[in-house]
Every structure is written in C-alpha cells, then in structure tokens.
Amino acid sequence: MMFSLRDVEILRLVQWSQYAYPADLCTIATETELSNLLSLSLLKFHPSSGSLVLTQKGTKLLQCAFPGSDLLLAPSYHADAIQRRLRLSKVLLTSYGASLQVFLNDPHQLREPSTFFLTAIARTRGRNPWGSTRVAALCHLGDWICAMHYVAPDIGPVHLHDESMAFLNHAAQLSIAQKAFIFCGASYQDICAELMLQQDAAAAAPHSYSAAYAQTPYPVFLVPCNRTGMIQLRLLAIPRYREALSRAALQGQYQPPDNPLWDATFQGLPFLVAVDMDLHRLDAAIAAAQERGFPSVAMVALAEQAEAVLHTRYRDTGLARVFTLTEEALASVLGPDPIPYRPPQVPYVTEKGAYLHAPLIQTAGKTGRPRGTPLG
C-alpha cells in the first residue's frame, strides 16, 4: 500500500490535536480511509472518550514523512484535559476544512494570509507565553488577526484583561491592524446559550464569557465547528469581504453605503452583511439606522445563521429583513474550491522525493475496536 497525501494529512491532524472524534475527521476523510488507518495500527480508538488517537506506529510514520519532527503536545490523560483537546480538534478541523494553513510551528508564520496557529504548541516549549489564558488559536483571515476561543454552555470563567493583553502582545508582532475574537462552538445555539446569559458585566474578574462578550471593545465573530463555520472562515479570509458579498448579493441593485456602519444601500434601506456574525456590529448599525429614521434594515447571511440566530433576533422583532445568500452569490465570491477542503488522494512524496509504503492492510480485528463498530 502506498500512502496518499490525504492519509498523511489525517494522521497529522490527529497528531496536532492529540484526540479527534471519527465523525469530525469524516468531514475531510471517508470512513473507509479511517478504517484503513485503523487496520494498519496507525490510529486506534481511545475507549473512554470514543475518539481516535495516534499510535506509536503512526508517530513513526510521521517522523519518516517529516524528519526531525517531535511530539507537538504534551500527553494529556485527565478527563478534563482530554475534553479540552477534543474541543481543540474541532477548531483545528473546522479551520483545516476552510483551507487555512494549520500546520504552523511558529506564530510569526501568521504573517501569511489564511493561516492558523495552535497556542497549545507554544505552551509546551519551556516558557509559556500564553500563561493560563484560554486562547485556543490565532488565525490570519484577510484583513484580520483573530484570537479563537471555544465557547460552550457552562464553559467556566475567563479573565478578559489577561486574554486581551496576551492577544495584543502577539498580534503586535504581526503588523495586522484589525483585531477580533472568534468564539467557536458546536453550534450557534451552544455559543449563544453561554453568551446571552444575564450576567453582571461590572463584576470583578474572572468573568463569564457572557460578561466578557459584553465588555470587550473588539469585534467578536461567532463560528460553529461545522460546514457553515468553514464557509464563514473562508469568507472572512477574503479582503473586504463585506463589500464583495454586498455586490454579489445585490448585483445591479447595489448602491454604496452613506454610513460607515452599513455595507450598502438596498431599495432605500441600509444593507448589512451578517456572515461574520458580529452581533455587536449589527446592533450598532441598526441603532444608527433608527436614529436616521429607518424603520428597519436589510441584511444577508448564510442559511444556518438566519435560522439559528438572525430570524429570532432581528426579523421576528421587526428590526430587519433577513435574506440568505444564494449558492450562485457564494460561488462568485468563494470560487470553485470545495468546502470542506479534502486533500487529494495522490501519493505522498517526502522532501527527498520518496514514497511512503505500508504492508497490506491487516484484518479488522487489529484496529482496536470490535468488528462491526461504526466510526460515526
């Protein structure tokens, strides 16, 4: 058997996150491909979490593919640590599916566009520049440098000042002017369930994510760890994406905005691009429209965003007419590359021009799971 680029990328993604659910990996691989890697004892099941982990044999194969590569993350065996790694893997795989370059060893590589850096890697190299902050990753998307957090119900408190200072210190080295937080989660509902809790925003630190969300002066983009989140990150990676999407959605009806908080004018109404799910910005733009005497605004978003959040928050309250982006409008901005990104099934070639081979696939009983156990 000759290993493909996709095989190697799957193993590498598991190596970088340490634990990954099969269903999450199936966004970039097929069940057959995962079963083959299990049969070859390159991956195995972690019984208590139901996730996949890299084996010693898998680690050796990656060392052959990337000579000199060391263990990226310190081993984590405690249940809470495993849960954090699994959440991290969701952020990693969503970013990978959005075609971001995720295999960065140094945050300075974020100077390149569409890049993603796991802070967990820096935390294991002697001095920890991130301290006890909860920034999962940094990413460079178009005009933005973003600090990514995973947010879920009952996720626990966060020190907003420490998070902001650590983010600013690292962002200052990259000379990227626009800064934002990205709050990731399993779904928009999960993220909003935590952010919309009634909390005392003036209370002393540490804050709930709800209070931190209310206090931060930076934009906050809400991104689910699914295909919609991948599309969202791809769109955010486009410079001046709001103008590009306004023109794609409105076409001949596009008119430039006469207020910096709006993205266009549509049939006499302020028009807003909501795909980044910066709800603070949408609220401010609607307030500005009301001050100008507009009864409502128009906004455009992805279908899942409209159904999960925007209809209830804006349409049903009479604040906005909510439209969804058509497939044609999205294709005109995103281009033909598929989402999620899947690496091609071409033979993997090392830097020295060699191919990676493996023995014939072993029997299913060697995979570390009972015969017939589904991957999903």
Steps between C-alpha positions, in 0.01 A plus 500: 500500500623848412391781732315791345530865593156467661617210719795701625291813561246300704777360720653841534173660609457235771861557608448876533177472698590175683136385515239525224151361458451275193193697394705821496777338296239376253456860385835465320526121460279202425418224747692260277814713522475520879437125518813435293712710738348315795565164335864594451526591871591859417194621688313340787189563703522668839233303689389750765455795261397316183761696307789401277864543604832446329690180575877456536500359150313807375748728673792318333338533160464876547864519607588334169282751315633797699852418624592669825141558604444457872194442714302821464284489810570363845290186559165565668325222687272679748133509396481881502820529296369248247178701470704814429701315233180376335363854488834614360478235229162639393649848459800354314290287262258786428792725412659227288171444318495873426834460315706678765864396536485340844837327534696800629784461748545869576248786542719723281383289205161668545632787290387290204125518423258216578717357777422344839722439804415277798609669822528158668821444303664810649381403849717186499832664407654604828381856574127525444421838338127437533487434875159372608308680227238311304595604147483176300657638183593809303402535136567751224188548290509762228519836675476350850717336764269301727524325835285186499323371812275198542175597674240258633232505770656498849850540351614694807641848562760692303733791586421748224795729580751215490350361181508840330857581607637161390322539166622857447860412590509228234301697243735798535783291352299434182416857389136411420284797589155347548454271800204286602400207715342190351278304736464145367263233622306191402217717361374857500245391761774369731706817464205732555373297796816603686536853361141610554484408870406792722820585688635798689743648248640732770593213734865439583704253295491218414199556278259265340531493122169686497647792699826492302299507176312806621818682608755433228570795269595266215268343245389147587417258217290195589607189307359146536727201450319364196477561126330838549792602720742394226317715245500787747879481554557480124293816454682680781827418325397712200628860524208747517259207515202715597521706184560190287194326648283811474577526130450125445167497684353823357662499156334778295314633806821568691548858615790618717416569867476852636592393853821313598297259715308377195627291210270621223160654429224275371159631390554805717588299812838457672642163397718289733715194433456276804710197400772574756234485775633810674176565687637808677564663162154405372339651811700823459412525130129450572512765775664743254228424245227567755658833587476589131130409500518162321236260634719199424809388309575220255765241574639192328653190657546126459191285540604340830585841646158637409313200638703460820539864607408782264131424445425499873727791584422734210227382260240394755552822697445714190852638502613352169408323182727195498609348168718195439789488258431294190735226387577708191597805707720289725667326205578835337693604812647171619592350164486133405704349786285258703407546864606318706844476348614141454863428413537316169551124487837529329809312621677679783856599407757593766740792467759252370262380228420164662161332531360360826395137485323266743437125519170365375208603718455274801175348616231712661566330834832692526341846499446530873120480473256211475408383152200688366546806728397809299737793472235769516 
